[in-house]
Amino acid sequence: MSLAALLPSSEYGTHGIYLYRELNMFCLTYAEFYKTALPQGEIVVILSHYETVGEVRDTLSEIGGINMEIVEGYIREGSLFLFNPTDAYLIDPLGTFKLARSPVQRAKKEGKKGVTVLADMAAFFAESKIKELLEYEAVLPKNTMVT
């Protein structure tokens, strides 16, 4: 079973750790997941260290099989957020919590099902910020799913 198939059945607040060998595995996961999550009323946040935001958009359209206009529509309406994690994490070691506030507030305000964040943590390793990664992980929920 793929990670994208497991995510909808996990409880909100679950902190999942997904280890992948190749970037295309992460791309397939977020492209497959967002295809089902957005139409079901979720907000999706994707942070990919090895791809630009433009490349993530292209992946969502090409691998996800969704027209680029639809991808852009989700972004405009605030159902899909794309970030470069180097900017998101490393401006402030706990910056993802600040970053996540906007989608969470939007989900509550608009009665969305929830918010799912699919994030690549490689920025911490690339920038030698292991201590900050450990601080970040220490404040996350304790119910963790590892695949």
Backbone as ProteinMPNN parsed JSONL, in Angstrom:
{"seq_chain_A": "MSLAALLPSSEYGTHGIYLYRELNMFCLTYAEFYKTALPQGEIVVILSHYETVGEVRDTLSEIGGINMEIVEGYIREGSLFLFNPTDAYLIDPLGTFKLARSPVQRAKKEGKKGVTVLADMAAFFAESKIKELLEYEAVLPKNTMVT", "coords_chain_A": {"N_chain_A": [[0.844, -1.177, 0.0], [0.552, 2.23, -0.806], [2.01, 5.27, 0.52], [0.458, 7.51, 0.019], [-2.058, 6.37, -0.081], [-2.359, 5.557, 2.551], [-2.386, 7.936, 4.054], [-4.994, 9.329, 4.064], [-6.382, 7.759, 5.919], [-5.184, 8.18, 8.311], [-5.155, 9.761, 11.543], [-5.91, 13.227, 12.139], [-3.284, 15.304, 13.191], [-1.455, 13.377, 13.412], [1.935, 12.611, 13.203], [3.85, 11.863, 10.662], [6.57, 9.896, 9.422], [8.282, 9.497, 6.554], [10.411, 7.664, 4.718], [12.336, 7.863, 1.844], [13.966, 6.576, -1.054], [14.556, 7.741, -3.47], [14.011, 10.839, -5.143], [11.819, 10.825, -6.891], [10.012, 9.104, -5.675], [8.996, 10.559, -3.507], [7.823, 12.61, -4.976], [5.853, 11.182, -6.442], [4.269, 10.395, -4.291], [3.287, 12.857, -3.137], [1.978, 13.884, -5.375], [0.05, 11.949, -5.953], [-1.396, 11.911, -3.546], [-2.428, 14.567, -3.263], [-4.24, 14.7, -5.318], [-6.495, 13.319, -4.449], [-7.034, 14.419, -1.94], [-7.584, 17.256, -2.069], [-10.078, 17.556, -3.586], [-11.704, 16.409, -1.666], [-12.03, 18.246, 0.301], [-9.82, 19.027, 1.836], [-6.956, 20.921, 2.918], [-3.822, 21.211, 1.445], [-0.374, 21.231, 2.06], [2.733, 21.501, 0.614], [6.144, 20.936, 0.869], [9.139, 20.908, -0.687], [12.448, 20.158, -0.761], [14.315, 19.565, -2.785], [13.243, 20.442, -5.13], [12.108, 23.236, -7.031], [9.454, 25.584, -6.371], [8.073, 25.926, -8.743], [8.772, 23.577, -10.11], [7.491, 21.706, -8.494], [4.834, 22.415, -8.98], [4.728, 21.686, -11.701], [5.151, 18.906, -11.447], [2.846, 18.167, -10.029], [0.953, 18.656, -11.966], [1.848, 17.088, -14.18], [2.58, 14.406, -13.204], [0.539, 14.048, -11.373], [-1.56, 14.295, -13.038], [-3.348, 16.377, -13.387], [-4.78, 19.191, -14.81], [-2.843, 22.132, -15.363], [-4.112, 24.593, -14.97], [-6.066, 23.964, -13.104], [-4.461, 23.212, -10.939], [-3.262, 25.72, -10.421], [-5.582, 27.091, -9.758], [-6.322, 25.866, -7.295], [-4.194, 26.8, -5.772], [-4.615, 29.597, -5.866], [-7.12, 29.774, -4.561], [-6.409, 29.047, -2.041], [-6.284, 26.42, -1.158], [-4.169, 24.857, -1.705], [-0.85, 24.934, -0.828], [2.436, 25.767, -1.628], [5.811, 25.485, -0.823], [9.28, 26.356, -0.49], [11.308, 24.523, 1.52], [13.735, 25.388, 2.611], [13.491, 28.126, 2.822], [11.159, 28.181, 4.393], [11.728, 26.679, 6.778], [14.25, 27.547, 7.694], [14.432, 30.257, 8.049], [13.309, 30.739, 10.447], [13.801, 28.562, 13.046], [11.557, 27.161, 14.022], [9.786, 27.845, 12.146], [7.913, 26.574, 10.518], [5.647, 26.25, 12.01], [4.65, 28.82, 12.206], [4.315, 29.224, 9.487], [2.389, 27.273, 8.971], [0.161, 28.239, 10.248], [-1.527, 29.902, 8.663], [-2.789, 28.136, 6.653], [-4.121, 26.419, 8.501], [-5.774, 28.173, 9.939], [-7.352, 29.029, 7.809], [-8.587, 26.598, 7.106], [-10.174, 26.102, 9.385], [-11.84, 28.37, 9.372], [-13.183, 28.084, 6.908], [-14.439, 25.677, 7.14], [-13.121, 23.376, 6.304], [-11.995, 19.972, 5.846], [-9.497, 19.36, 6.952], [-5.91, 19.907, 7.4], [-3.105, 18.858, 5.651], [0.324, 18.353, 5.759], [2.956, 17.781, 3.669], [6.18, 17.306, 3.857], [9.568, 17.722, 3.002], [12.416, 17.089, 4.751], [15.053, 17.572, 4.157], [16.325, 20.028, 3.954], [17.267, 20.771, 6.45], [19.467, 19.079, 6.817], [21.047, 19.742, 4.602], [21.717, 22.359, 5.214], [23.139, 22.085, 7.509], [21.722, 22.052, 9.985], [20.988, 20.358, 12.117], [20.553, 20.408, 14.89], [18.445, 22.257, 15.066], [16.52, 20.822, 13.681], [16.075, 18.703, 15.458], [15.03, 20.163, 17.617], [12.682, 21.093, 16.433], [11.359, 18.637, 15.854], [10.971, 17.766, 18.454], [8.837, 19.23, 19.459], [6.634, 18.407, 18.1], [3.534, 16.51, 17.687], [3.161, 13.483, 19.602], [2.123, 11.097, 18.586], [3.158, 9.126, 16.152], [3.572, 8.074, 12.799], [5.328, 5.771, 10.966], [6.605, 4.983, 7.82]], "CA_chain_A": [[0.0, 0.0, 0.0], [1.351, 3.446, -0.907], [1.828, 6.267, 1.575], [-0.677, 8.358, -0.36], [-3.28, 5.641, 0.281], [-2.436, 5.496, 4.011], [-2.596, 9.248, 4.668], [-6.382, 9.68, 4.389], [-6.915, 6.996, 7.039], [-4.515, 8.556, 9.555], [-5.85, 10.803, 12.305], [-5.274, 14.534, 12.087], [-2.366, 15.437, 14.307], [-0.441, 12.328, 13.301], [3.212, 13.05, 12.644], [4.373, 10.721, 9.935], [7.921, 9.95, 8.886], [8.323, 8.707, 5.33], [11.766, 7.608, 4.185], [12.315, 7.474, 0.445], [15.304, 6.409, -1.626], [14.726, 8.601, -4.631], [13.092, 11.974, -5.158], [10.572, 10.529, -7.607], [9.077, 8.456, -4.745], [8.333, 11.654, -2.799], [6.971, 13.283, -5.974], [4.68, 10.334, -6.68], [3.431, 10.423, -3.093], [2.506, 14.092, -2.995], [1.095, 14.051, -6.535], [-1.069, 11.02, -5.79], [-2.189, 12.312, -2.388], [-3.163, 15.813, -3.449], [-5.342, 14.437, -6.257], [-7.69, 12.89, -3.724], [-7.275, 15.233, -0.743], [-8.182, 18.559, -2.353], [-11.508, 17.46, -3.883], [-12.437, 15.979, -0.471], [-12.153, 19.341, 1.247], [-8.627, 19.246, 2.653], [-5.929, 21.852, 2.472], [-2.561, 20.486, 1.334], [0.841, 22.035, 2.054], [3.855, 20.687, 0.136], [7.473, 21.551, 0.954], [10.108, 19.996, -1.302], [13.775, 20.777, -0.748], [15.069, 19.32, -4.01], [12.526, 20.998, -6.284], [11.587, 24.589, -6.884], [7.99, 25.621, -6.33], [7.628, 25.712, -10.126], [8.905, 22.155, -10.427], [6.419, 20.997, -7.781], [3.62, 22.66, -9.776], [4.806, 20.838, -12.891], [4.966, 17.518, -11.017], [1.43, 17.984, -9.703], [0.21, 18.62, -13.221], [2.274, 15.984, -15.046], [2.439, 13.1, -12.549], [-0.785, 14.007, -10.773], [-2.541, 14.214, -14.114], [-4.353, 17.422, -13.236], [-4.494, 20.348, -15.636], [-2.138, 23.2, -14.654], [-5.076, 25.631, -14.573], [-6.71, 23.486, -11.878], [-3.433, 23.354, -9.903], [-3.17, 27.154, -10.11], [-6.836, 27.458, -9.082], [-6.201, 25.433, -5.902], [-3.254, 27.716, -5.115], [-5.297, 30.896, -5.717], [-8.199, 29.702, -3.569], [-5.837, 28.773, -0.728], [-6.405, 25.014, -0.775], [-2.872, 24.244, -1.953], [0.274, 25.808, -0.506], [3.726, 25.199, -2.023], [6.906, 26.252, -0.241], [10.641, 25.839, -0.454], [11.54, 24.37, 2.952], [14.874, 26.159, 3.092], [12.908, 29.4, 3.257], [10.159, 27.96, 5.431], [12.291, 26.197, 8.036], [15.509, 28.094, 8.164], [14.268, 31.652, 8.451], [13.012, 30.589, 11.873], [13.846, 27.11, 13.221], [10.214, 26.618, 14.178], [8.994, 28.629, 11.201], [6.805, 25.854, 9.907], [4.429, 26.491, 12.786], [4.139, 30.106, 11.729], [3.89, 28.987, 8.116], [1.195, 26.434, 8.968], [-0.994, 28.941, 10.822], [-2.44, 30.393, 7.633], [-3.683, 27.066, 6.18], [-4.959, 25.91, 9.591], [-6.817, 29.175, 10.177], [-8.259, 28.978, 6.652], [-9.375, 25.358, 7.208], [-11.196, 26.307, 10.424], [-12.772, 29.407, 8.917], [-13.972, 27.635, 5.759], [-15.031, 24.374, 7.411], [-12.422, 22.324, 5.563], [-11.817, 18.709, 6.559], [-8.249, 19.417, 7.703], [-4.704, 20.342, 6.706], [-2.042, 17.868, 5.616], [1.6, 18.908, 5.325], [3.918, 16.805, 3.158], [7.396, 18.11, 3.881], [10.881, 17.108, 2.886], [13.241, 17.671, 5.808], [16.451, 17.6, 3.716], [16.903, 21.364, 4.139], [18.002, 20.797, 7.714], [20.747, 18.413, 6.612], [21.813, 20.513, 3.628], [22.169, 23.599, 5.844], [23.777, 21.714, 8.79], [20.842, 22.544, 11.053], [20.476, 19.167, 12.782], [20.047, 20.813, 16.204], [17.138, 22.873, 14.845], [15.595, 19.743, 13.32], [15.72, 18.003, 16.697], [14.135, 21.063, 18.372], [11.407, 21.064, 15.719], [10.736, 17.331, 16.072], [10.629, 17.622, 19.878], [7.579, 19.897, 19.791], [5.545, 17.834, 17.31], [2.73, 15.514, 18.408], [3.872, 12.235, 19.904], [1.605, 9.962, 17.812], [3.939, 9.16, 14.923], [3.42, 6.978, 11.854], [6.55, 5.603, 10.17], [6.445, 4.07, 6.683]], "C_chain_A": [[0.892, 1.244, 0.0], [1.067, 4.384, 0.263], [0.62, 7.144, 1.265], [-2.0, 7.687, -0.023], [-3.456, 5.574, 1.795], [-2.817, 6.829, 4.643], [-4.052, 9.573, 4.979], [-6.945, 8.927, 5.591], [-6.222, 7.332, 8.357], [-5.293, 9.673, 10.238], [-5.134, 12.132, 12.114], [-4.452, 14.706, 13.346], [-1.3, 14.367, 14.297], [0.797, 12.912, 12.646], [3.84, 11.854, 11.973], [5.789, 10.953, 9.454], [7.965, 8.981, 7.712], [9.742, 8.775, 4.774], [11.693, 7.13, 2.746], [13.738, 7.456, -0.105], [15.586, 7.387, -2.742], [13.658, 9.687, -4.614], [11.776, 11.63, -5.838], [9.555, 9.819, -6.717], [8.308, 9.512, -3.948], [7.369, 12.372, -3.743], [5.703, 12.485, -6.25], [3.722, 10.385, -5.498], [2.627, 11.7, -3.012], [1.568, 14.309, -4.174], [-0.146, 13.167, -6.415], [-1.997, 11.48, -4.653], [-3.036, 13.555, -2.669], [-4.355, 15.651, -4.383], [-6.625, 14.055, -5.54], [-8.032, 13.829, -2.573], [-7.995, 16.548, -1.046], [-9.668, 18.467, -2.704], [-12.358, 17.025, -2.68], [-12.471, 17.042, 0.619], [-10.976, 19.523, 2.197], [-7.815, 20.392, 2.084], [-4.62, 21.074, 2.499], [-1.413, 21.484, 1.25], [1.979, 21.103, 1.641], [5.132, 21.51, 0.218], [8.462, 20.548, 0.389], [11.448, 20.702, -1.429], [14.481, 20.682, -2.095], [14.404, 19.858, -5.266], [12.157, 22.44, -5.998], [10.068, 24.506, -6.794], [7.423, 25.378, -7.727], [7.71, 24.248, -10.534], [7.841, 21.325, -9.713], [5.099, 21.188, -8.526], [3.59, 21.755, -11.002], [4.561, 19.374, -12.549], [3.495, 17.246, -10.72], [0.595, 17.865, -10.971], [0.556, 17.375, -14.042], [2.04, 14.613, -14.403], [1.043, 12.953, -11.951], [-1.897, 13.953, -11.801], [-3.646, 15.242, -14.014], [-3.892, 18.642, -14.027], [-3.859, 21.465, -14.802], [-3.085, 24.314, -14.208], [-5.788, 25.235, -13.274], [-5.743, 23.597, -10.711], [-3.347, 24.812, -9.462], [-4.433, 27.646, -9.394], [-6.822, 27.066, -7.616], [-5.272, 26.37, -5.123], [-3.939, 29.057, -4.859], [-6.369, 30.869, -4.632], [-7.695, 29.386, -2.165], [-6.048, 27.354, -0.236], [-5.087, 24.267, -0.946], [-1.785, 25.281, -1.707], [1.556, 25.087, -0.898], [4.829, 26.097, -1.481], [8.229, 25.558, -0.478], [10.998, 25.725, 1.017], [12.759, 25.114, 3.47], [14.375, 27.51, 3.583], [11.996, 29.194, 4.463], [10.774, 27.596, 6.771], [13.398, 27.079, 8.572], [15.468, 29.585, 8.444], [14.063, 31.687, 9.958], [12.991, 29.081, 12.11], [12.479, 26.468, 13.413], [9.248, 27.323, 13.229], [7.839, 27.887, 10.579], [5.522, 26.027, 10.7], [3.816, 27.825, 12.405], [3.571, 29.952, 10.33], [2.564, 28.233, 8.079], [-0.037, 27.155, 9.514], [-2.0, 29.364, 9.772], [-3.338, 29.284, 7.085], [-4.606, 26.531, 7.273], [-6.092, 26.886, 9.882], [-7.84, 29.159, 9.04], [-9.164, 27.75, 6.743], [-10.486, 25.519, 8.231], [-12.266, 27.268, 9.94], [-13.713, 28.896, 7.827], [-14.597, 26.258, 5.96], [-14.41, 23.242, 6.616], [-12.228, 21.105, 6.459], [-10.56, 18.732, 7.426], [-7.116, 19.923, 6.841], [-3.677, 19.211, 6.787], [-0.796, 18.529, 5.062], [2.501, 17.747, 4.907], [5.226, 17.564, 2.97], [8.652, 17.267, 3.808], [11.804, 17.827, 3.866], [14.711, 17.818, 5.41], [17.106, 18.963, 3.91], [17.718, 21.451, 5.419], [19.382, 20.174, 7.562], [21.626, 19.228, 5.675], [22.408, 21.776, 4.249], [22.843, 23.356, 7.193], [23.007, 22.272, 9.988], [20.202, 21.373, 11.804], [19.892, 19.518, 14.15], [18.641, 21.417, 16.067], [16.095, 21.827, 14.459], [15.143, 18.998, 14.569], [14.786, 18.852, 17.56], [12.733, 21.046, 17.758], [10.661, 19.758, 16.002], [10.258, 17.169, 17.515], [9.28, 18.244, 20.228], [6.39, 19.367, 18.987], [4.76, 16.823, 18.12], [3.474, 14.187, 18.555], [3.342, 11.032, 19.129], [2.214, 10.012, 16.409], [3.721, 7.9, 14.108], [4.7, 6.897, 11.016], [6.272, 4.604, 9.058], [7.713, 4.04, 5.871]], "O_chain_A": [[1.881, 1.296, 0.732], [0.022, 4.299, 0.908], [-0.152, 7.479, 2.164], [-2.972, 8.374, 0.292], [-4.587, 5.538, 2.279], [-3.501, 6.85, 5.666], [-4.333, 10.056, 6.076], [-7.888, 9.402, 6.223], [-6.62, 6.831, 9.409], [-6.003, 10.436, 9.583], [-3.915, 12.174, 11.949], [-4.868, 14.305, 14.433], [-0.347, 14.426, 15.074], [0.704, 13.625, 11.646], [4.31, 10.933, 12.641], [6.163, 12.076, 9.118], [7.712, 7.787, 7.871], [10.211, 9.851, 4.401], [11.063, 6.113, 2.455], [14.597, 8.225, 0.328], [16.725, 7.811, -2.936], [12.545, 9.476, -4.132], [10.721, 12.096, -5.408], [8.353, 9.914, -6.968], [7.103, 9.374, -3.737], [6.245, 12.7, -3.365], [4.607, 13.045, -6.286], [2.505, 10.416, -5.681], [1.41, 11.651, -2.837], [0.479, 14.858, -4.003], [-1.255, 13.593, -6.738], [-3.221, 11.44, -4.783], [-4.224, 13.586, -2.347], [-5.352, 16.362, -4.264], [-7.717, 14.425, -5.971], [-9.209, 14.015, -2.263], [-8.932, 16.91, -0.333], [-10.458, 19.239, -2.162], [-13.571, 17.237, -2.661], [-12.895, 16.766, 1.741], [-11.133, 20.121, 3.262], [-7.97, 20.777, 0.926], [-4.338, 20.36, 3.461], [-1.46, 22.447, 0.485], [2.17, 20.045, 2.241], [5.201, 22.629, -0.291], [8.609, 19.452, 0.93], [11.567, 21.716, -2.117], [15.169, 21.618, -2.503], [14.958, 19.734, -6.358], [11.921, 22.814, -4.85], [9.475, 23.474, -7.106], [6.407, 24.699, -7.876], [6.826, 23.738, -11.222], [7.343, 20.346, -10.269], [4.332, 20.238, -8.686], [2.57, 21.138, -11.309], [3.849, 18.677, -13.271], [2.961, 16.21, -11.117], [-0.347, 17.075, -11.039], [-0.337, 16.69, -14.541], [1.378, 13.757, -14.991], [0.44, 11.882, -12.01], [-3.036, 13.611, -11.483], [-4.755, 15.016, -14.496], [-2.742, 19.067, -13.916], [-4.28, 21.718, -13.673], [-2.866, 24.917, -13.157], [-6.077, 26.093, -12.44], [-6.129, 24.019, -9.62], [-3.357, 25.104, -8.266], [-4.359, 28.515, -8.525], [-7.262, 27.844, -6.769], [-5.53, 26.691, -3.963], [-3.852, 29.594, -3.755], [-6.512, 31.827, -3.871], [-8.46, 29.448, -1.202], [-5.997, 27.1, 0.968], [-4.906, 23.179, -0.4], [-1.793, 26.362, -2.295], [1.748, 23.925, -0.541], [4.793, 27.315, -1.654], [8.295, 24.34, -0.644], [10.994, 26.737, 1.717], [12.817, 25.442, 4.655], [14.79, 27.983, 4.641], [12.059, 29.946, 5.434], [10.382, 28.149, 7.799], [13.472, 27.329, 9.775], [16.408, 30.119, 9.032], [14.585, 32.562, 10.649], [12.235, 28.376, 11.441], [12.274, 25.328, 12.996], [8.045, 27.386, 13.482], [6.869, 28.512, 10.149], [4.429, 25.961, 10.138], [2.596, 27.943, 12.294], [2.499, 30.469, 10.016], [1.709, 28.526, 7.243], [-1.163, 26.723, 9.266], [-3.204, 29.203, 9.968], [-4.555, 29.466, 7.051], [-5.764, 26.221, 6.996], [-7.239, 26.475, 10.052], [-9.043, 29.264, 9.276], [-10.365, 27.842, 6.489], [-11.622, 25.118, 7.978], [-13.459, 27.005, 10.086], [-14.898, 29.231, 7.818], [-15.221, 25.727, 5.042], [-15.081, 22.263, 6.287], [-12.293, 21.207, 7.684], [-10.562, 18.177, 8.525], [-7.323, 20.321, 5.694], [-3.416, 18.676, 7.865], [-0.843, 19.187, 4.022], [2.772, 16.844, 5.698], [5.365, 18.364, 2.045], [8.775, 16.236, 4.469], [11.948, 19.048, 3.803], [15.537, 18.159, 6.256], [18.33, 19.042, 4.021], [18.744, 22.131, 5.463], [20.359, 20.68, 8.114], [22.821, 19.387, 5.925], [23.488, 22.212, 3.851], [23.094, 24.302, 7.941], [23.587, 22.885, 10.885], [19.005, 21.4, 12.093], [18.849, 18.986, 14.531], [17.754, 21.116, 16.866], [14.933, 21.924, 14.853], [13.959, 18.697, 14.721], [13.854, 18.324, 18.168], [11.731, 20.993, 18.471], [9.48, 19.772, 16.346], [9.252, 16.506, 17.765], [8.644, 17.827, 21.196], [5.263, 19.827, 19.173], [5.253, 16.324, 19.132], [4.309, 13.83, 17.724], [4.046, 10.028, 19.02], [1.828, 10.841, 15.585], [3.687, 6.795, 14.649], [5.098, 7.894, 10.414], [5.766, 3.51, 9.31], [7.787, 3.332, 4.867]]}, "name": "protein", "num_of_chains": 1, "seq": "MSLAALLPSSEYGTHGIYLYRELNMFCLTYAEFYKTALPQGEIVVILSHYETVGEVRDTLSEIGGINMEIVEGYIREGSLFLFNPTDAYLIDPLGTFKLARSPVQRAKKEGKKGVTVLADMAAFFAESKIKELLEYEAVLPKNTMVT"}
